[in-house]
Amino acid sequence: MFLFYLLITYLIPGLYVYLRINYLLIPKGKKWLFTLVWIFLLAAFPLTEIFLHEEPARFFIPLLKLGYYTMPYMLYLFLLVLLFDIFLLLDLAFRWLPAGFFKSPVFRKYGSMSGIFLPSLVVLFGIYNFSH
């Protein structure tokens, strides 16, 4: 039953975010590297769940924490991409930005940086807030 819920609530939004980021932000030469990193990020939480039911060795503890931190990161990344897609729909209706803006290298550079750092900052703030 866990695998069914995992598929519905984790993998489908993960696939959506992968497709949107891959289409909008990743240059053609680096798509394979992004795919490898994305597979690692997407697999980290389910693998952590599987290993948690075993008795983890002492050196696996940081990996377990990293696996548990990837789930909120992916959640906030999904929300960021969803918010951006809503903005794209509004821009399509009202034309706030020039036509080629979303294909420009400047947008790809700053869009990918904000896509990495904004969810990371939220997760790091949550880790700090939980610890103190």
SULBEL-V256197 format. One record per helix or strand of 2 or more residues. SS is the DSSP state (hx for helix, st for strand). FROM is the first residue (numbers start at 1). TO is the last residue. If there is no record, write none. Layout:
BEGIN
{{SS;FROM;TO} {SS;FROM;TO}}
END
This chain:
BEGIN
{{hx;2;24} {hx;28;52} {hx;58;94} {hx;101;103} {hx;105;131}}
END
